[in-house]
Amino acid sequence: MKQIPVILFGAGGVGSALLRQIVNGRSLHQTRNQIQFNVVAVCDSRTWQFDPAGLSDQQLLDIVARKAQGEAVGEKRPSNLETLNVLASAGLENVVVVDITAADGLEPVVDRALALDYGVVLANKKIFAGPFDGAQNYFNNPRVRHESTVGGGQPVIATLRYLLDSNDPVHEIEGQLSGTLGFICQQLDKGVAFSTAVAEAKARGFTEPDPREDLGGMDVMRKVMILGRMNGWPLQTSDIEVESLYTPELADLTVPEFMAAVSSLDKAIGQRVAEAKANGQVLRYLAHVQDGKGTVGLKAIPASSGLANLKYISFRTDNYNDEALMICGKGAGVEMTAAGVVGDMVDLVREVF
Ligand SMILES: NC(=O)c1ccc[n+]([C@@H]2O[C@H](COP(=O)([O-])OP(=O)(O)OC[C@H]3O[C@@H](n4cnc5c(N)ncnc54)[C@H](OP(=O)(O)O)[C@@H]3O)[C@@H](O)[C@H]2O)c1
């Protein structure tokens, strides 16, 4: 049995789902892959619980319960980098470091983990979407896995990896990469005002606490940038044109102020919906990248197209030329995202440790 120490940075929605899945998957991982994941540290933004021998399942489930109550994981902890150094001093080997925060600036932690010959699994997209020179070290790195950064657990990264490994050059990538924006677009189809659709998406927990995180398109931009960079295009932010669904005047408002002001966008978006409808089309928030250039924004597509109602990602390649290879199905949600992280952890151990 391989004993694999695991450290989690992030104990929010995905982190809690991951802890539950590690506990519930113990016998499967033991019988199927002969792996025992020993979670040695769980960190939220400021606190942690740490035991180099591994936290017990009861301790892990207690952490999930604490976070659900809005409490901290445990005791105040050192900085992220220092936290990793504490683990290294404990002499742990074959460690899997998991970044399931949405935090910026974790590059030094990932670099240190790789220097220690640890494996790194991320659902956090940020390190992959920074300036290309720094970010390129993390793409196609044998010790880095990041399935859940795109497609919320659907096997998107694995599929692209397979295409690249099988020498089938990818020429074009397209998709509806945001479940939140997909929901809002489907509400617009039904004649619902944009502001009402945004309010409903927020009320149902589909948006980030600040819906502008979704509406601004940056999250979708990061996803398509990850796929494009994996494919070998040295994409910079300036290579991807992003259409924000809110205007610059609304950028500096507080969240309640924004929610009150978002109806100012209803008329303009309503006109676009009506124009599309008159042409038998619907609006969808699409990401597209080809030949090292990309666009992210609202596009009108035929209402009768199968793609109108799919959360999909497609790859057009030499082999999949006249008919693109598509991955589609339910995307995102904390359980599926955490499942993608578990799959990456197993894959890392199988291939590297
Ligand atoms: N939710 C989804 O369906 C989904 C789908 C695909 C990908 N993802 C990605 O998965 C990641 C996690 O999402 P989530 O929904 O679980 O977010 P979340 O609920 O906001 O949880 C984030 C966690 O990270 C912790 N954190 C924040 N800054 C940190 C730092 N500097 N160092 C260590 N921990 C830090 C937070 O600590 P506190 O608890 O102290 O605030 C919290 O525990 C994000 O990158 C997200 O984009 C999520």
The ligand as a Gaussian input file, in Angstrom:
#p B3LYP/6-31G(d) Opt

LIG

0 1
 N      -17.093000      25.712000      -6.934000
 C      -17.019000      25.115000      -8.118000
 O      -17.978000      24.515000      -8.625000
 C      -15.709000      25.144000      -8.884000
 C      -15.633000      24.569000     -10.167000
 C      -14.404000      24.551000     -10.842000
 C      -13.287000      25.116000     -10.250000
 N      -13.403000      25.697000      -9.009000
 C      -12.222000      26.310000      -8.442000
 O      -11.908000      25.661000      -7.219000
 C      -11.329000      26.607000      -6.317000
 C      -12.076000      26.568000      -5.000000
 O      -13.435000      26.898000      -5.214000
 P      -14.470000      26.930000      -3.989000
 O      -15.804000      27.056000      -4.608000
 O      -14.182000      25.815000      -3.059000
 O      -14.037000      28.309000      -3.278000
 P      -14.373000      28.781000      -1.775000
 O      -15.559000      28.077000      -1.265000
 O      -14.334000      30.269000      -1.808000
 O      -13.114000      28.268000      -0.909000
 C      -11.836000      28.796000      -1.026000
 C      -10.998000      28.306000       0.130000
 O       -9.664000      28.790000      -0.053000
 C       -9.215000      29.376000       1.178000
 N       -8.207000      30.385000       0.865000
 C       -8.381000      31.617000       0.357000
 N       -7.198000      32.241000       0.207000
 C       -6.262000      31.363000       0.631000
 C       -4.850000      31.408000       0.726000
 N       -4.162000      32.477000       0.353000
 N       -4.205000      30.328000       1.202000
 C       -4.883000      29.225000       1.603000
 N       -6.227000      29.120000       1.534000
 C       -6.899000      30.184000       1.050000
 C      -10.454000      29.953000       1.791000
 O      -10.217000      30.175000       3.166000
 P      -11.346000      30.773000       4.140000
 O      -12.296000      29.627000       4.359000
 O      -10.569000      31.142000       5.360000
 O      -11.940000      31.930000       3.429000
 C      -11.449000      28.821000       1.500000
 O      -11.321000      27.799000       2.453000
 C      -11.374000      27.963000      -7.023000
 O      -10.137000      28.235000      -7.627000
 C      -12.454000      27.772000      -8.065000
 O      -12.282000      28.610000      -9.201000
 C      -14.572000      25.710000      -8.320000

